[in-house]
Amino acid sequence: MAVDLELTPKVKRPAGERCCEPVVYPDVEREHAQRMATIAKALGDPVRLQLVDVLRRHAGKVCVCELVPLFDLSQPTVSHHLKVLREAKIVGSERQGLWAYYFVIPDALKELSAWLS
């Protein structure tokens, strides 16, 4: 059984003209999307995810000297990961003498959790 198909020649549409109308639009505003991307990027590293987990489960502030032995990393590397988390506003820190104490900022995780659910 033969089927006859008539093909129309390909026509290039003018620049800027849409091929079709969008069916779905994003619900998240650009600024909020950038905030969520910053959080997701900061949590995209396994060490940083583990650091947040330790800090989240701890009731108070944790000294960086307590965090370093948990990982097979140097103190400067752990501090770098904590800096990335601080810049993403996932964790906060407080300096007491020579040591820095870290804690999770609850609103950052609530914001991400609310968006994901």
Backbone torsions as a table, in degrees:
resi	resn	phi	psi	omega
1	MET	NA	120.1	-178.9
2	ALA	-93.4	140.1	177.8
3	VAL	-115.7	127.8	178.0
4	ASP	-93.4	119.8	177.0
5	LEU	-112.3	133.5	176.1
6	GLU	-106.3	114.2	-179.3
7	LEU	-95.5	133.9	177.0
8	THR	-92.5	145.6	-179.4
9	PRO	-64.8	147.7	179.0
10	LYS	-68.7	132.2	179.6
11	VAL	-119.3	127.3	179.6
12	LYS	-79.4	127.4	179.6
13	ARG	-82.7	155.0	179.8
14	PRO	-63.1	152.5	179.1
15	ALA	-58.2	135.9	178.6
16	GLY	87.9	-11.7	179.2
17	GLU	-84.2	131.5	-179.2
18	ARG	-73.7	150.5	175.5
19	CYS	-80.7	-29.3	178.7
20	CYS	-161.9	166.4	178.9
21	GLU	-82.5	138.4	177.7
22	PRO	-63.5	144.0	-179.9
23	VAL	-94.9	-32.7	-176.6
24	VAL	-129.5	141.4	177.0
25	TYR	-118.4	151.4	178.7
26	PRO	-67.9	141.0	176.3
27	ASP	-85.2	-25.3	-175.3
28	VAL	-87.1	132.7	178.0
29	GLU	-70.2	155.4	-175.7
30	ARG	-57.2	-45.1	-179.0
31	GLU	-62.1	-42.5	178.4
32	HIS	-67.1	-38.1	178.1
33	ALA	-63.4	-39.2	178.4
34	GLN	-66.0	-39.1	177.7
35	ARG	-63.0	-46.7	-179.6
36	MET	-65.0	-36.9	178.4
37	ALA	-65.6	-38.2	178.0
38	THR	-63.0	-44.7	178.9
39	ILE	-64.3	-47.4	-178.7
40	ALA	-62.1	-40.2	179.4
41	LYS	-65.2	-41.8	179.0
42	ALA	-64.6	-36.4	-179.9
43	LEU	-84.0	-2.3	-177.1
44	GLY	-74.8	-3.9	178.3
45	ASP	-104.0	131.6	-177.4
46	PRO	-57.1	-38.4	-179.9
47	VAL	-65.9	-43.7	-179.9
48	ARG	-65.5	-37.7	177.4
49	LEU	-63.1	-41.7	178.0
50	GLN	-67.6	-38.4	177.0
51	LEU	-61.0	-45.2	178.5
52	VAL	-62.7	-39.2	179.5
53	ASP	-62.1	-45.5	179.1
54	VAL	-62.7	-47.0	-178.3
55	LEU	-66.6	-36.5	-179.6
56	ARG	-65.9	-39.6	-177.9
57	ARG	-79.2	-18.6	179.3
58	HIS	-82.4	138.9	-174.6
59	ALA	-72.2	-26.4	-175.3
60	GLY	-131.5	-141.8	-179.1
61	LYS	-92.5	142.5	-178.2
62	VAL	-116.4	130.5	178.7
63	CYS	-71.7	142.3	178.2
64	VAL	-59.0	-29.7	179.6
65	CYS	-66.4	-22.0	176.4
66	GLU	-84.4	-23.1	-177.4
67	LEU	-83.3	-36.6	-175.6
68	VAL	-56.8	-45.0	-179.1
69	PRO	-65.6	-15.5	-178.9
70	LEU	-74.9	-16.1	-175.1
71	PHE	-126.8	152.8	177.6
72	ASP	-88.1	55.9	-177.2
73	LEU	-135.8	158.0	177.0
74	SER	-75.2	162.1	179.6
75	GLN	-60.2	-42.0	178.4
76	PRO	-61.5	-34.6	179.5
77	THR	-69.7	-43.2	176.4
78	VAL	-61.8	-42.4	178.1
79	SER	-62.0	-37.6	177.0
80	HIS	-62.0	-46.4	179.0
81	HIS	-60.9	-40.7	178.3
82	LEU	-66.0	-35.2	177.4
83	LYS	-63.9	-43.2	178.4
84	VAL	-60.7	-43.4	178.7
85	LEU	-65.9	-36.0	177.6
86	ARG	-66.7	-43.9	179.9
87	GLU	-64.4	-30.2	177.2
88	ALA	-82.7	-0.3	179.9
89	LYS	60.7	36.4	175.2
90	ILE	-93.8	-38.3	176.6
91	VAL	-123.0	155.9	174.6
92	GLY	-117.9	167.2	179.0
93	SER	-142.2	158.6	178.5
94	GLU	-141.9	130.8	-179.5
95	ARG	-94.0	132.4	175.4
96	GLN	-131.1	102.4	-177.0
97	GLY	67.6	-126.8	-179.4
98	LEU	-81.7	-17.4	-170.7
99	TRP	-105.1	150.8	174.9
100	ALA	-108.0	137.1	178.7
101	TYR	-112.4	133.1	-174.4
102	TYR	-114.6	151.5	178.4
103	PHE	-151.9	153.9	178.1
104	VAL	-80.2	138.5	173.1
105	ILE	-87.7	108.6	-172.7
106	PRO	-57.5	-36.1	-178.0
107	ASP	-63.4	-30.8	-180.0
108	ALA	-64.7	-44.0	179.9
109	LEU	-73.0	-34.6	176.9
110	LYS	-64.0	-40.6	-179.3
111	GLU	-62.5	-45.6	179.1
112	LEU	-67.2	-44.1	179.2
113	SER	-61.0	-43.1	179.9
114	ALA	-63.7	-40.7	-179.5
115	TRP	-68.2	-39.0	-178.9
116	LEU	-69.9	-26.1	-177.3
117	SER	-98.8	NA	NA
